[in-house]
Amino acid sequence: MERELLERGLRYPVEQDGWRIWPCGRVQVVVERHDTAGVDVVQFDCAPLVRFLRRTHKETEAPHAAART
């Protein structure tokens, strides 16, 4: 699943390639994965998910910045 899909799903319902993500109230987000075996559903608190996404942005930006210097 792409990071951008998770980020968009924090704000409004999105669906792509068998994944559905939508906000659930003010502090949670629901992630669904659909495939031939069935459906998996997980509910996350938004705050830890946002922290994770921020860290992954920093980690992917750091190698590019180091390569330029």
N, CA, C and O atoms as a Tripos MOL2 file, in Angstrom:
@<TRIPOS>MOLECULE
protein
  276   275    69     0     0
PROTEIN
NO_CHARGES

@<TRIPOS>ATOM
      1 N           0.8500   -1.1750    0.0000 N.3       1 MET1
      2 CA          0.0000    0.0000    0.0000 C.3       1 MET1
      3 C           0.8910    1.2320    0.0000 C.2       1 MET1
      4 O           1.9160    1.2630    0.6810 O.2       1 MET1
      5 N           0.5100    2.2230   -0.7450 N.am      2 GLU2
      6 CA          1.3000    3.4390   -0.8490 C.3       2 GLU2
      7 C           1.0460    4.3760    0.3260 C.2       2 GLU2
      8 O          -0.0590    4.4560    0.8630 O.2       2 GLU2
      9 N           2.1010    5.0750    0.7010 N.am      3 ARG3
     10 CA          2.0220    6.0340    1.8040 C.3       3 ARG3
     11 C           0.9920    7.1190    1.5070 C.2       3 ARG3
     12 O           0.2550    7.5380    2.4000 O.2       3 ARG3
     13 N           0.9370    7.5720    0.2570 N.am      4 GLU4
     14 CA         -0.0110    8.6400   -0.0950 C.3       4 GLU4
     15 C          -1.4640    8.2090    0.0950 C.2       4 GLU4
     16 O          -2.3180    9.0160    0.4630 O.2       4 GLU4
     17 N          -1.7340    6.9310   -0.1590 N.am      5 LEU5
     18 CA         -3.0920    6.4180    0.0410 C.3       5 LEU5
     19 C          -3.4690    6.4840    1.5220 C.2       5 LEU5
     20 O          -4.5860    6.8720    1.8630 O.2       5 LEU5
     21 N          -2.5460    6.1090    2.3900 N.am      6 LEU6
     22 CA         -2.7910    6.2200    3.8350 C.3       6 LEU6
     23 C          -3.0270    7.6680    4.2400 C.2       6 LEU6
     24 O          -3.9340    7.9590    5.0200 O.2       6 LEU6
     25 N          -2.2110    8.5740    3.7120 N.am      7 GLU7
     26 CA         -2.3560    9.9910    4.0630 C.3       7 GLU7
     27 C          -3.7090   10.5360    3.6350 C.2       7 GLU7
     28 O          -4.3600   11.2560    4.3920 O.2       7 GLU7
     29 N          -4.1300   10.1960    2.4290 N.am      8 ARG8
     30 CA         -5.4450   10.6640    1.9660 C.3       8 ARG8
     31 C          -6.5620   10.0420    2.7880 C.2       8 ARG8
     32 O          -7.5560   10.7050    3.0860 O.2       8 ARG8
     33 N          -6.4080    8.7590    3.1600 N.am      9 GLY9
     34 CA         -7.4310    8.0680    3.9360 C.3       9 GLY9
     35 C          -7.6270    8.6240    5.3330 C.2       9 GLY9
     36 O          -8.6630    8.3900    5.9570 O.2       9 GLY9
     37 N          -6.6480    9.3550    5.8280 N.am     10 LEU10
     38 CA         -6.8090   10.0210    7.1220 C.3      10 LEU10
     39 C          -7.8070   11.1770    7.0480 C.2      10 LEU10
     40 O          -8.3970   11.5600    8.0580 O.2      10 LEU10
     41 N          -7.9940   11.7290    5.8450 N.am     11 ARG11
     42 CA         -8.8600   12.9050    5.6730 C.3      11 ARG11
     43 C         -10.2280   12.5930    5.0830 C.2      11 ARG11
     44 O         -11.2280   13.2140    5.4400 O.2      11 ARG11
     45 N         -10.2580   11.6010    4.1570 N.am     12 TYR12
     46 CA        -11.5260   11.2600    3.5040 C.3      12 TYR12
     47 C         -11.4330    9.8330    2.9650 C.2      12 TYR12
     48 O         -10.3290    9.3160    2.7910 O.2      12 TYR12
     49 N         -12.5730    9.1870    2.6980 N.am     13 PRO13
     50 CA        -12.5540    7.7980    2.2160 C.3      13 PRO13
     51 C         -11.8510    7.6780    0.8590 C.2      13 PRO13
     52 O         -12.0940    8.4700   -0.0510 O.2      13 PRO13
     53 N         -10.9800    6.6770    0.7430 N.am     14 VAL14
     54 CA        -10.2910    6.3990   -0.5170 C.3      14 VAL14
     55 C         -10.3110    4.8930   -0.7660 C.2      14 VAL14
     56 O         -10.4400    4.0930    0.1600 O.2      14 VAL14
     57 N         -10.1800    4.5300   -2.0400 N.am     15 GLU15
     58 CA        -10.1430    3.1170   -2.4210 C.3      15 GLU15
     59 C          -9.2030    2.9670   -3.6100 C.2      15 GLU15
     60 O          -9.2570    3.7410   -4.5650 O.2      15 GLU15
     61 N          -8.3330    1.9450   -3.5340 N.am     16 GLN16
     62 CA         -7.3860    1.7000   -4.6180 C.3      16 GLN16
     63 C          -6.8500    0.2710   -4.5170 C.2      16 GLN16
     64 O          -6.4130   -0.1590   -3.4500 O.2      16 GLN16
     65 N          -6.8870   -0.4500   -5.6150 N.am     17 ASP17
     66 CA         -6.2860   -1.7840   -5.7150 C.3      17 ASP17
     67 C          -6.6670   -2.7230   -4.5660 C.2      17 ASP17
     68 O          -5.8050   -3.4050   -4.0120 O.2      17 ASP17
     69 N          -7.9260   -2.7590   -4.2130 N.am     18 GLY18
     70 CA         -8.3740   -3.6630   -3.1580 C.3      18 GLY18
     71 C          -8.2260   -3.1250   -1.7440 C.2      18 GLY18
     72 O          -8.5670   -3.8130   -0.7810 O.2      18 GLY18
     73 N          -7.7260   -1.9160   -1.6070 N.am     19 TRP19
     74 CA         -7.5910   -1.2690   -0.2870 C.3      19 TRP19
     75 C          -8.6580   -0.2010   -0.1470 C.2      19 TRP19
     76 O          -8.9190    0.5480   -1.0890 O.2      19 TRP19
     77 N          -9.2740   -0.1260    1.0200 N.am     20 ARG20
     78 CA        -10.2150    0.9500    1.3650 C.3      20 ARG20
     79 C          -9.7660    1.5360    2.6900 C.2      20 ARG20
     80 O          -9.4970    0.8080    3.6460 O.2      20 ARG20
     81 N          -9.6880    2.8500    2.7380 N.am     21 ILE21
     82 CA         -9.2390    3.5420    3.9520 C.3      21 ILE21
     83 C         -10.1730    4.7250    4.1720 C.2      21 ILE21
     84 O         -10.5010    5.4520    3.2350 O.2      21 ILE21
     85 N         -10.6000    4.9100    5.4220 N.am     22 TRP22
     86 CA        -11.4580    6.0500    5.7140 C.3      22 TRP22
     87 C         -11.3250    6.4500    7.1750 C.2      22 TRP22
     88 O         -11.0410    5.6210    8.0400 O.2      22 TRP22
     89 N         -11.5410    7.7600    7.4380 N.am     23 PRO23
     90 CA        -11.5260    8.2280    8.8250 C.3      23 PRO23
     91 C         -12.7330    7.6730    9.5710 C.2      23 PRO23
     92 O         -13.8160    7.5330    9.0040 O.2      23 PRO23
     93 N         -12.5360    7.3620   10.8410 N.am     24 CYS24
     94 CA        -13.6110    6.8510   11.6860 C.3      24 CYS24
     95 C         -13.6530    7.7440   12.9230 C.2      24 CYS24
     96 O         -12.9180    7.5270   13.8870 O.2      24 CYS24
     97 N         -14.5070    8.7300   12.8800 N.am     25 GLY25
     98 CA        -14.5220    9.7110   13.9570 C.3      25 GLY25
     99 C         -13.3400   10.6600   13.8180 C.2      25 GLY25
    100 O         -12.7780   10.8220   12.7350 O.2      25 GLY25
    101 N         -12.9740   11.2810   14.9320 N.am     26 ARG26
    102 CA        -11.8970   12.2780   14.8880 C.3      26 ARG26
    103 C         -10.5260   11.6910   15.1820 C.2      26 ARG26
    104 O          -9.5130   12.3240   14.8810 O.2      26 ARG26
    105 N         -10.4680   10.4900   15.7650 N.am     27 VAL27
    106 CA         -9.1690    9.9980   16.2170 C.3      27 VAL27
    107 C          -8.7880    8.6240   15.6710 C.2      27 VAL27
    108 O          -7.7550    8.0780   16.0590 O.2      27 VAL27
    109 N          -9.5950    8.0550   14.7830 N.am     28 GLN28
    110 CA         -9.2620    6.7320   14.2630 C.3      28 GLN28
    111 C          -9.4370    6.6740   12.7540 C.2      28 GLN28
    112 O         -10.1290    7.4960   12.1530 O.2      28 GLN28
    113 N          -8.7860    5.6710   12.1560 N.am     29 VAL29
    114 CA         -8.8980    5.4140   10.7220 C.3      29 VAL29
    115 C          -9.0630    3.9020   10.5360 C.2      29 VAL29
    116 O          -8.4730    3.1080   11.2680 O.2      29 VAL29
    117 N          -9.8720    3.5210    9.5510 N.am     30 VAL30
    118 CA        -10.1190    2.1120    9.2620 C.3      30 VAL30
    119 C          -9.4270    1.7650    7.9400 C.2      30 VAL30
    120 O          -9.5190    2.5060    6.9620 O.2      30 VAL30
    121 N          -8.7330    0.6230    7.9340 N.am     31 VAL31
    122 CA         -8.0580    0.1210    6.7310 C.3      31 VAL31
    123 C          -8.6430   -1.2430    6.4090 C.2      31 VAL31
    124 O          -8.6380   -2.1400    7.2520 O.2      31 VAL31
    125 N          -9.1460   -1.4020    5.1880 N.am     32 GLU32
    126 CA         -9.6860   -2.6750    4.7080 C.3      32 GLU32
    127 C          -8.8390   -3.1650    3.5510 C.2      32 GLU32
    128 O          -8.4240   -2.3850    2.6950 O.2      32 GLU32
    129 N          -8.5850   -4.4650    3.5330 N.am     33 ARG33
    130 CA         -7.8840   -5.0930    2.4050 C.3      33 ARG33
    131 C          -8.7790   -6.1970    1.8570 C.2      33 ARG33
    132 O          -9.1240   -7.1400    2.5680 O.2      33 ARG33
    133 N          -9.1520   -6.0710    0.5880 N.am     34 HIS34
    134 CA        -10.0250   -7.0360   -0.0760 C.3      34 HIS34
    135 C          -9.2090   -7.8760   -1.0480 C.2      34 HIS34
    136 O          -8.4510   -7.3370   -1.8540 O.2      34 HIS34
    137 N          -9.3650   -9.2140   -0.9710 N.am     35 ASP35
    138 CA         -8.7690  -10.1100   -1.9560 C.3      35 ASP35
    139 C          -9.6500  -11.3480   -2.1010 C.2      35 ASP35
    140 O         -10.7300  -11.4160   -1.5130 O.2      35 ASP35
    141 N          -9.1990  -12.3120   -2.8710 N.am     36 THR36
    142 CA        -10.0200  -13.4970   -3.1380 C.3      36 THR36
    143 C         -10.2870  -14.3220   -1.8860 C.2      36 THR36
    144 O         -11.2730  -15.0570   -1.8340 O.2      36 THR36
    145 N          -9.4210  -14.2130   -0.8710 N.am     37 ALA37
    146 CA         -9.6000  -14.9710    0.3740 C.3      37 ALA37
    147 C         -10.5980  -14.3080    1.3230 C.2      37 ALA37
    148 O         -11.0530  -14.9370    2.2780 O.2      37 ALA37
    149 N         -10.9400  -13.0490    1.0680 N.am     38 GLY38
    150 CA        -11.8830  -12.3510    1.9380 C.3      38 GLY38
    151 C         -11.4750  -10.9170    2.2000 C.2      38 GLY38
    152 O         -10.8610  -10.2600    1.3600 O.2      38 GLY38
    153 N         -11.8320  -10.4470    3.3850 N.am     39 VAL39
    154 CA        -11.5840   -9.0590    3.7670 C.3      39 VAL39
    155 C         -10.8870   -9.0230    5.1240 C.2      39 VAL39
    156 O         -11.2900   -9.7130    6.0600 O.2      39 VAL39
    157 N          -9.8420   -8.2140    5.2150 N.am     40 ASP40
    158 CA         -9.1780   -7.9370    6.4910 C.3      40 ASP40
    159 C          -9.4960   -6.5030    6.8660 C.2      40 ASP40
    160 O          -9.3980   -5.6110    6.0240 O.2      40 ASP40
    161 N          -9.8740   -6.2630    8.1130 N.am     41 VAL41
    162 CA        -10.2100   -4.9160    8.5760 C.3      41 VAL41
    163 C          -9.4070   -4.6200    9.8390 C.2      41 VAL41
    164 O          -9.3870   -5.4090   10.7830 O.2      41 VAL41
    165 N          -8.7430   -3.4550    9.8320 N.am     42 VAL42
    166 CA         -7.9530   -3.0210   10.9850 C.3      42 VAL42
    167 C          -8.3020   -1.5720   11.2710 C.2      42 VAL42
    168 O          -8.4560   -0.7710   10.3490 O.2      42 VAL42
    169 N          -8.4260   -1.2360   12.5370 N.am     43 GLN43
    170 CA         -8.7150    0.1340   12.9500 C.3      43 GLN43
    171 C          -7.5100    0.6570   13.7240 C.2      43 GLN43
    172 O          -7.0370    0.0060   14.6560 O.2      43 GLN43
    173 N          -7.0120    1.8320   13.3390 N.am     44 PHE44
    174 CA         -5.8380    2.4470   13.9490 C.3      44 PHE44
    175 C          -6.2070    3.7660   14.6120 C.2      44 PHE44
    176 O          -7.1360    4.4480   14.1800 O.2      44 PHE44
    177 N          -5.4740    4.1220   15.6620 N.am     45 ASP45
    178 CA         -5.5230    5.4900   16.1670 C.3      45 ASP45
    179 C          -4.7390    6.3530   15.1870 C.2      45 ASP45
    180 O          -3.6870    5.9380   14.7020 O.2      45 ASP45
    181 N          -5.2360    7.5360   14.8940 N.am     46 CYS46
    182 CA         -4.6030    8.4030   13.9060 C.3      46 CYS46
    183 C          -3.2400    8.9350   14.3530 C.2      46 CYS46
    184 O          -2.3180    8.9990   13.5400 O.2      46 CYS46
    185 N          -3.0910    9.3100   15.6010 N.am     47 ALA47
    186 CA         -1.8590    9.9540   16.0520 C.3      47 ALA47
    187 C          -0.6180    9.0910   15.8010 C.2      47 ALA47
    188 O           0.3440    9.5990   15.2250 O.2      47 ALA47
    189 N          -0.5880    7.8130   16.2020 N.am     48 PRO48
    190 CA          0.6020    7.0060   15.9070 C.3      48 PRO48
    191 C           0.8210    6.8000   14.4080 C.2      48 PRO48
    192 O           1.9610    6.7330   13.9480 O.2      48 PRO48
    193 N          -0.2660    6.6980   13.6520 N.am     49 LEU49
    194 CA         -0.1400    6.5270   12.2080 C.3      49 LEU49
    195 C           0.4610    7.7760   11.5610 C.2      49 LEU49
    196 O           1.2960    7.6670   10.6640 O.2      49 LEU49
    197 N           0.0450    8.9480   12.0060 N.am     50 VAL50
    198 CA          0.6050   10.2010   11.4910 C.3      50 VAL50
    199 C           2.0920   10.2890   11.8440 C.2      50 VAL50
    200 O           2.8930   10.7000   11.0050 O.2      50 VAL50
    201 N           2.4750    9.9140   13.0600 N.am     51 ARG51
    202 CA          3.8920    9.9210   13.4440 C.3      51 ARG51
    203 C           4.7040    8.9790   12.5620 C.2      51 ARG51
    204 O           5.8030    9.3210   12.1250 O.2      51 ARG51
    205 N           4.1560    7.7860   12.3010 N.am     52 PHE52
    206 CA          4.8250    6.8350   11.4230 C.3      52 PHE52
    207 C           5.0270    7.4310   10.0280 C.2      52 PHE52
    208 O           6.1180    7.3440    9.4640 O.2      52 PHE52
    209 N           3.9780    8.0340    9.4790 N.am     53 LEU53
    210 CA          4.0860    8.6130    8.1390 C.3      53 LEU53
    211 C           5.1140    9.7390    8.1010 C.2      53 LEU53
    212 O           5.8750    9.8430    7.1390 O.2      53 LEU53
    213 N           5.1490   10.5770    9.1250 N.am     54 ARG54
    214 CA          6.1580   11.6550    9.1840 C.3      54 ARG54
    215 C           7.5690   11.0900    9.2170 C.2      54 ARG54
    216 O           8.4550   11.5820    8.5190 O.2      54 ARG54
    217 N           7.7810   10.0520   10.0320 N.am     55 ARG55
    218 CA          9.1160    9.4280   10.1100 C.3      55 ARG55
    219 C           9.5240    8.8410    8.7650 C.2      55 ARG55
    220 O          10.6790    8.9730    8.3610 O.2      55 ARG55
    221 N           8.5960    8.1970    8.0670 N.am     56 THR56
    222 CA          8.9560    7.6010    6.7830 C.3      56 THR56
    223 C           9.2820    8.6780    5.7580 C.2      56 THR56
    224 O          10.1380    8.4680    4.8990 O.2      56 THR56
    225 N           8.6150    9.8320    5.8320 N.am     57 HIS57
    226 CA          8.9600   10.9430    4.9320 C.3      57 HIS57
    227 C          10.3770   11.4150    5.2110 C.2      57 HIS57
    228 O          11.1570   11.6280    4.2830 O.2      57 HIS57
    229 N          10.7160   11.5810    6.4890 N.am     58 LYS58
    230 CA         12.0560   12.0510    6.8550 C.3      58 LYS58
    231 C          13.1230   11.0720    6.4080 C.2      58 LYS58
    232 O          14.1720   11.4840    5.9160 O.2      58 LYS58
    233 N          12.8710    9.7750    6.5730 N.am     59 GLU59
    234 CA         13.8550    8.7610    6.2080 C.3      59 GLU59
    235 C          14.0540    8.6710    4.6990 C.2      59 GLU59
    236 O          15.1680    8.4120    4.2420 O.2      59 GLU59
    237 N          13.0050    8.8790    3.9240 N.am     60 THR60
    238 CA         13.1620    8.8130    2.4700 C.3      60 THR60
    239 C          13.7700   10.0880    1.9160 C.2      60 THR60
    240 O          14.3880   10.0610    0.8510 O.2      60 THR60
    241 N          13.6080   11.2050    2.6140 N.am     61 GLU61
    242 CA         14.2030   12.4650    2.1620 C.3      61 GLU61
    243 C          15.6780   12.5380    2.5150 C.2      61 GLU61
    244 O          16.4510   13.1340    1.7650 O.2      61 GLU61
    245 N          16.0930   11.9560    3.6230 N.am     62 ALA62
    246 CA         17.4730   12.0610    4.0920 C.3      62 ALA62
    247 C          18.4950   11.5250    3.0840 C.2      62 ALA62
    248 O          19.4880   12.2130    2.8500 O.2      62 ALA62
    249 N          18.3250   10.3520    2.4740 N.am     63 PRO63
    250 CA         19.3270    9.8700    1.5230 C.3      63 PRO63
    251 C          19.4890   10.7970    0.3080 C.2      63 PRO63
    252 O          20.5930   10.9520   -0.2130 O.2      63 PRO63
    253 N          18.3970   11.4040   -0.1330 N.am     64 HIS64
    254 CA         18.4810   12.3280   -1.2660 C.3      64 HIS64
    255 C          19.2550   13.5760   -0.8990 C.2      64 HIS64
    256 O          20.0360   14.0810   -1.7070 O.2      64 HIS64
    257 N          19.0510   14.0840    0.3140 N.am     65 ALA65
    258 CA         19.7620   15.2810    0.7530 C.3      65 ALA65
    259 C          21.2490   14.9830    0.8960 C.2      65 ALA65
    260 O          22.0780   15.8150    0.5280 O.2      65 ALA65
    261 N          21.6020   13.8130    1.4250 N.am     66 ALA66
    262 CA         23.0030   13.4500    1.6080 C.3      66 ALA66
    263 C          23.7020   13.2560    0.2700 C.2      66 ALA66
    264 O          24.8920   13.5490    0.1500 O.2      66 ALA66
    265 N          22.9940   12.7760   -0.7220 N.am     67 ALA67
    266 CA         23.5910   12.5550   -2.0390 C.3      67 ALA67
    267 C          23.9360   13.8530   -2.7300 C.2      67 ALA67
    268 O          24.8440   13.8870   -3.5610 O.2      67 ALA67
    269 N          23.2300   14.9250   -2.4030 N.am     68 ARG68
    270 CA         23.4710   16.2240   -3.0550 C.3      68 ARG68
    271 C          24.6750   16.9440   -2.4890 C.2      68 ARG68
    272 O          25.2410   17.8090   -3.1580 O.2      68 ARG68
    273 N          25.0880   16.6060   -1.2560 N.am     69 THR69
    274 CA         26.2000   17.3400   -0.6420 C.3      69 THR69
    275 C          27.5370   16.7350   -0.9570 C.2      69 THR69
    276 O          28.5650   17.2430   -0.5100 O.2      69 THR69
@<TRIPOS>BOND
     1     1     2 1
     2     2     3 1
     3     3     4 2
     4     3     5 am
     5     5     6 1
     6     6     7 1
     7     7     8 2
     8     7     9 am
     9     9    10 1
    10    10    11 1
    11    11    12 2
    12    11    13 am
    13    13    14 1
    14    14    15 1
    15    15    16 2
    16    15    17 am
    17    17    18 1
    18    18    19 1
    19    19    20 2
    20    19    21 am
    21    21    22 1
    22    22    23 1
    23    23    24 2
    24    23    25 am
    25    25    26 1
    26    26    27 1
    27    27    28 2
    28    27    29 am
    29    29    30 1
    30    30    31 1
    31    31    32 2
    32    31    33 am
    33    33    34 1
    34    34    35 1
    35    35    36 2
    36    35    37 am
    37    37    38 1
    38    38    39 1
    39    39    40 2
    40    39    41 am
    41    41    42 1
    42    42    43 1
    43    43    44 2
    44    43    45 am
    45    45    46 1
    46    46    47 1
    47    47    48 2
    48    47    49 am
    49    49    50 1
    50    50    51 1
    51    51    52 2
    52    51    53 am
    53    53    54 1
    54    54    55 1
    55    55    56 2
    56    55    57 am
    57    57    58 1
    58    58    59 1
    59    59    60 2
    60    59    61 am
    61    61    62 1
    62    62    63 1
    63    63    64 2
    64    63    65 am
    65    65    66 1
    66    66    67 1
    67    67    68 2
    68    67    69 am
    69    69    70 1
    70    70    71 1
    71    71    72 2
    72    71    73 am
    73    73    74 1
    74    74    75 1
    75    75    76 2
    76    75    77 am
    77    77    78 1
    78    78    79 1
    79    79    80 2
    80    79    81 am
    81    81    82 1
    82    82    83 1
    83    83    84 2
    84    83    85 am
    85    85    86 1
    86    86    87 1
    87    87    88 2
    88    87    89 am
    89    89    90 1
    90    90    91 1
    91    91    92 2
    92    91    93 am
    93    93    94 1
    94    94    95 1
    95    95    96 2
    96    95    97 am
    97    97    98 1
    98    98    99 1
    99    99   100 2
   100    99   101 am
   101   101   102 1
   102   102   103 1
   103   103   104 2
   104   103   105 am
   105   105   106 1
   106   106   107 1
   107   107   108 2
   108   107   109 am
   109   109   110 1
   110   110   111 1
   111   111   112 2
   112   111   113 am
   113   113   114 1
   114   114   115 1
   115   115   116 2
   116   115   117 am
   117   117   118 1
   118   118   119 1
   119   119   120 2
   120   119   121 am
   121   121   122 1
   122   122   123 1
   123   123   124 2
   124   123   125 am
   125   125   126 1
   126   126   127 1
   127   127   128 2
   128   127   129 am
   129   129   130 1
   130   130   131 1
   131   131   132 2
   132   131   133 am
   133   133   134 1
   134   134   135 1
   135   135   136 2
   136   135   137 am
   137   137   138 1
   138   138   139 1
   139   139   140 2
   140   139   141 am
   141   141   142 1
   142   142   143 1
   143   143   144 2
   144   143   145 am
   145   145   146 1
   146   146   147 1
   147   147   148 2
   148   147   149 am
   149   149   150 1
   150   150   151 1
   151   151   152 2
   152   151   153 am
   153   153   154 1
   154   154   155 1
   155   155   156 2
   156   155   157 am
   157   157   158 1
   158   158   159 1
   159   159   160 2
   160   159   161 am
   161   161   162 1
   162   162   163 1
   163   163   164 2
   164   163   165 am
   165   165   166 1
   166   166   167 1
   167   167   168 2
   168   167   169 am
   169   169   170 1
   170   170   171 1
   171   171   172 2
   172   171   173 am
   173   173   174 1
   174   174   175 1
   175   175   176 2
   176   175   177 am
   177   177   178 1
   178   178   179 1
   179   179   180 2
   180   179   181 am
   181   181   182 1
   182   182   183 1
   183   183   184 2
   184   183   185 am
   185   185   186 1
   186   186   187 1
   187   187   188 2
   188   187   189 am
   189   189   190 1
   190   190   191 1
   191   191   192 2
   192   191   193 am
   193   193   194 1
   194   194   195 1
   195   195   196 2
   196   195   197 am
   197   197   198 1
   198   198   199 1
   199   199   200 2
   200   199   201 am
   201   201   202 1
   202   202   203 1
   203   203   204 2
   204   203   205 am
   205   205   206 1
   206   206   207 1
   207   207   208 2
   208   207   209 am
   209   209   210 1
   210   210   211 1
   211   211   212 2
   212   211   213 am
   213   213   214 1
   214   214   215 1
   215   215   216 2
   216   215   217 am
   217   217   218 1
   218   218   219 1
   219   219   220 2
   220   219   221 am
   221   221   222 1
   222   222   223 1
   223   223   224 2
   224   223   225 am
   225   225   226 1
   226   226   227 1
   227   227   228 2
   228   227   229 am
   229   229   230 1
   230   230   231 1
   231   231   232 2
   232   231   233 am
   233   233   234 1
   234   234   235 1
   235   235   236 2
   236   235   237 am
   237   237   238 1
   238   238   239 1
   239   239   240 2
   240   239   241 am
   241   241   242 1
   242   242   243 1
   243   243   244 2
   244   243   245 am
   245   245   246 1
   246   246   247 1
   247   247   248 2
   248   247   249 am
   249   249   250 1
   250   250   251 1
   251   251   252 2
   252   251   253 am
   253   253   254 1
   254   254   255 1
   255   255   256 2
   256   255   257 am
   257   257   258 1
   258   258   259 1
   259   259   260 2
   260   259   261 am
   261   261   262 1
   262   262   263 1
   263   263   264 2
   264   263   265 am
   265   265   266 1
   266   266   267 1
   267   267   268 2
   268   267   269 am
   269   269   270 1
   270   270   271 1
   271   271   272 2
   272   271   273 am
   273   273   274 1
   274   274   275 1
   275   275   276 2
@<TRIPOS>SUBSTRUCTURE
     1 MET1         2 RESIDUE 1 A MET
     2 GLU2         6 RESIDUE 1 A GLU
     3 ARG3        10 RESIDUE 1 A ARG
     4 GLU4        14 RESIDUE 1 A GLU
     5 LEU5        18 RESIDUE 1 A LEU
     6 LEU6        22 RESIDUE 1 A LEU
     7 GLU7        26 RESIDUE 1 A GLU
     8 ARG8        30 RESIDUE 1 A ARG
     9 GLY9        34 RESIDUE 1 A GLY
    10 LEU10       38 RESIDUE 1 A LEU
    11 ARG11       42 RESIDUE 1 A ARG
    12 TYR12       46 RESIDUE 1 A TYR
    13 PRO13       50 RESIDUE 1 A PRO
    14 VAL14       54 RESIDUE 1 A VAL
    15 GLU15       58 RESIDUE 1 A GLU
    16 GLN16       62 RESIDUE 1 A GLN
    17 ASP17       66 RESIDUE 1 A ASP
    18 GLY18       70 RESIDUE 1 A GLY
    19 TRP19       74 RESIDUE 1 A TRP
    20 ARG20       78 RESIDUE 1 A ARG
    21 ILE21       82 RESIDUE 1 A ILE
    22 TRP22       86 RESIDUE 1 A TRP
    23 PRO23       90 RESIDUE 1 A PRO
    24 CYS24       94 RESIDUE 1 A CYS
    25 GLY25       98 RESIDUE 1 A GLY
    26 ARG26      102 RESIDUE 1 A ARG
    27 VAL27      106 RESIDUE 1 A VAL
    28 GLN28      110 RESIDUE 1 A GLN
    29 VAL29      114 RESIDUE 1 A VAL
    30 VAL30      118 RESIDUE 1 A VAL
    31 VAL31      122 RESIDUE 1 A VAL
    32 GLU32      126 RESIDUE 1 A GLU
    33 ARG33      130 RESIDUE 1 A ARG
    34 HIS34      134 RESIDUE 1 A HIS
    35 ASP35      138 RESIDUE 1 A ASP
    36 THR36      142 RESIDUE 1 A THR
    37 ALA37      146 RESIDUE 1 A ALA
    38 GLY38      150 RESIDUE 1 A GLY
    39 VAL39      154 RESIDUE 1 A VAL
    40 ASP40      158 RESIDUE 1 A ASP
    41 VAL41      162 RESIDUE 1 A VAL
    42 VAL42      166 RESIDUE 1 A VAL
    43 GLN43      170 RESIDUE 1 A GLN
    44 PHE44      174 RESIDUE 1 A PHE
    45 ASP45      178 RESIDUE 1 A ASP
    46 CYS46      182 RESIDUE 1 A CYS
    47 ALA47      186 RESIDUE 1 A ALA
    48 PRO48      190 RESIDUE 1 A PRO
    49 LEU49      194 RESIDUE 1 A LEU
    50 VAL50      198 RESIDUE 1 A VAL
    51 ARG51      202 RESIDUE 1 A ARG
    52 PHE52      206 RESIDUE 1 A PHE
    53 LEU53      210 RESIDUE 1 A LEU
    54 ARG54      214 RESIDUE 1 A ARG
    55 ARG55      218 RESIDUE 1 A ARG
    56 THR56      222 RESIDUE 1 A THR
    57 HIS57      226 RESIDUE 1 A HIS
    58 LYS58      230 RESIDUE 1 A LYS
    59 GLU59      234 RESIDUE 1 A GLU
    60 THR60      238 RESIDUE 1 A THR
    61 GLU61      242 RESIDUE 1 A GLU
    62 ALA62      246 RESIDUE 1 A ALA
    63 PRO63      250 RESIDUE 1 A PRO
    64 HIS64      254 RESIDUE 1 A HIS
    65 ALA65      258 RESIDUE 1 A ALA
    66 ALA66      262 RESIDUE 1 A ALA
    67 ALA67      266 RESIDUE 1 A ALA
    68 ARG68      270 RESIDUE 1 A ARG
    69 THR69      274 RESIDUE 1 A THR
